């Protein structure tokens, strides 16, 4: 593996950490929706004048949407950070490829650029061989 490949992997690992931070930030935006939904569920008399249960139903929808968004966002952010760590350690080649493919869709535009560049670098034969050497047991 050339020094240029090693530098590319180092930069990709750093950028993965940065994108994971952005993903974490965006994953937590729906906390506002969750709080508003919880207020509608637990204090329906304050949410609207009607007493037919509509505010509670809408509140549950708000909470459900926010919970799913947060869970998916946190999962993608953690996987992105783990991919950065694995890139720096030259481990879990297929995991890094899979996360790069998911990044191309999940975090537009930064994840798309990062995912494509990661796939390009990881498909180099010398880089792939470096991952295989790091994964083999040292007996």
N, C-alpha and C positions, 0 to 999 in steps of 0.2 A: 504494500500500500504506500502510495506516495505521500509526501507531506501536505500536498494540496488536498488529497482525500481526507486526511486527518483533520485539517483545518475546516473543511466543509462539514464534517461530522460534528466538530466542536461548535461551530456556528449554528448548525441545525439544532443541536441540543439546547443552546441558549435561547434560540427563537421559540423552541417548543415551550420553554418555561414562560416566556413572555406571552405567547398566545394562550397558554393555560391560565395565566392571570386575567387576561381579557375575558376569556370564557367564564371564569369564575365570577367576574364582575357582572357580566350580562346574565348569568344564571340566577343571580340574586335580585335582579330587577323586579320579578313578580312577587316579591315579598309584600309589596304595597297592595297588590291584588288579594293576596292571602289575608292580610289584615283587614281589608275592607270586607271581604267575604265572611271572615269570622265575625266581624261586627254585625253583618246582616243576619247571620245565623243565630248568634247568641243574644242580640238585642234587636229583634225584628220590630218591636213597637217603636223604636227610634228611627228605623230605616224608612218607613213609609206609613201612610195613614191607613192602608188596607190591612185587614186582619185575616186574609185568606191563606197565608203561608207563602205567598209569592216571594217576598224578600228573602226568606230562608232558603228557598229553592235556588234562587239566583245566587245567593251567597255561597251555597254549596258548589255551584258551577264555578264561581270565581276561585274558590279554594281548591277544587279539583284541577282546574287548568293550571293554577299557580304551582301546585304540588308536582304535577307531571313535568312542567317546564323546569322547575328547580332540580328535580331528580335527574332528568336527562342532561341538563346543563352541567351539573356537578359531576356526573359520570364521565361526560366527554372531557371536562377539564382535568379530572384526575387521570384519565387515560392519556391525555396529551402530555401531562407532566411526567407520567411514567415512561412514555415513549422518549421524552427528552433524556431522562436518566438512563434508559437502556441504550440510547444512541451514544451517550458518553462512555458507557461501560462496554459497548460492542456486544450486547446480548439481546436475545429474543428478536431475531431478525423478522420473523413473520408477524409478530405483534406490532413492530414498528411500521411495517408495510401496511397492515390493516388499519392502524390508527391514522397513517398518512392518507389512506383512501377515504376514511370517514371525515377527516379534516377538510378535504376538498369540498365536501357538501355541507358540513355542519357549521363552519365558521367563515362565512364569506365576508370580506375578500382575503383577509390575512391567512386564514386556514387553507384556503384554496391555493394561494401562492406557496405557502409552507409545505402543504401536502404534495404538490407537484414537484417541488424542488427536492423534497425528501425521497420521493419515489425515484427520481432521476439519479440521485446520489447512491441510493441503496441498490439500484440495479447494476451498478458498475461491478465487474467481476472481482476486482481487487478488494472492494469494500465488502462484498458478500463473503469472500474468502476470509477476511479479517474477522467477521462475525462468527464464522465456522471455527476458526482457530481459537477465539475467545471462549466458545461454548464447549470445546473438547476438554475432557478431564486431563489434568496434568499428573500423570503417573510416572 
